[in-house]
Amino acid sequence: MSSGCLKSMLASAVVAGVTEARARIFAHVLNPTGQKSPHKILRKKLFGNKVAEWYPYDIKKDDKLVMARQEEERLSKLEMLKRRGKGPPKKGQGRRAVKRNK
């Protein structure tokens, strides 16, 4: 009976040695405990630069004239809304402040 136990011990040791050697030869990560590891994610090639290259360069961010025109449009729209009474409330006079004062 003890020879069967010895054989199984020897077989498990040989299997462990073979897996270690295989991991060393083929540059695999050995994970005998089976715990989750970030290695699978970390070995992937990064693709952020490819995504960034896909979208064209936005010239509006650098052009002062375009930015000034957009700001002017925003301010004129805000002024129009204020004239109709639909603009944003002054600081400290919003809905939450009115609820708190009641």
N, C-alpha and C positions, 0 to 999 in steps of 0.2 A: 504494500500500500504506500509506503514512503517513497518508493521509486517513481510512482505515478505523480506524486506531489513534486518530487525533484525535477521530473521531466517538464511539468507545466511551468515551474519556476524558471528553468533553463530556457524554455521556449519563449516565455514572456520577456526575459532579459535579452534574448537574441532579437526579438521583434523590436524592443525598445532601442537596441543598438543600431539596428538596420534603419529605423526611422530617423534617428539622430544623424547617421551618416548620410542618408538621403537628403535631409534638410540642409546639411552642410554643403553637399555637392551641388545641389540645385538651387541654393540660396533661398530656401523656403524658411518661413518662420515656424518654429516648433512651438506648439501649444498643447502640451500633454494634459492640462487641466480642463481644456475646452471652454475657458472663459472668453467672453467677448473681448475683441481686440480691435483697436482702430487701424491696424496695419492695412486691412483691405481698402479702406478709404484713403489712407495716406499714400499708398503706392500708385494711385491713379494719377494720370497726368493732369496738371492744372489747365483749365480751359477759360479762365477769366479774361485773358488777353484776346483770345479769339472772339469772345462775345463783344468785347469793347471795340475790336476792329470792325465788326459787322456793321455797327451803327455809324453813320457819317458824322463828321465833326460839326457841332452846332456853332455857326458863326454869330448867332444872335448874342451869345454870352460875351463876346469880345467887342462887338460893335457898339460904341457909345451912343450913336444916333438911334439905333433900333431900341436900345434899352431906354433912352430918354423918351422916345415916342410911346413906348408901352407904358411907362410911368405916367406920362401926360394923359394917356387914354384912361388909365386907372383912376387918376385924380378927377378927371372930368366926369366919369361915370359916378364916382362917389359924390361929387358935388350935385349931380342931377338927382341922385337918390335922396340926399339931404334936403333938397328943395321940396321933394314930394313927401318928406317926413319918414322915409324908409331907411335912412342911414343908420349906422351903428350908434348906440347910445354913448353918452359921455362916460368917462371912467367913474365907476361907483354908482351908476344910475341904471344898471341893467336889471333884468328880471330877478336875479338872485338877491340883489341888494334891496329891491322893493319887497320881496318876500320876507327878508330878515327884519325890515323895519316895521312890518305889520304886527 
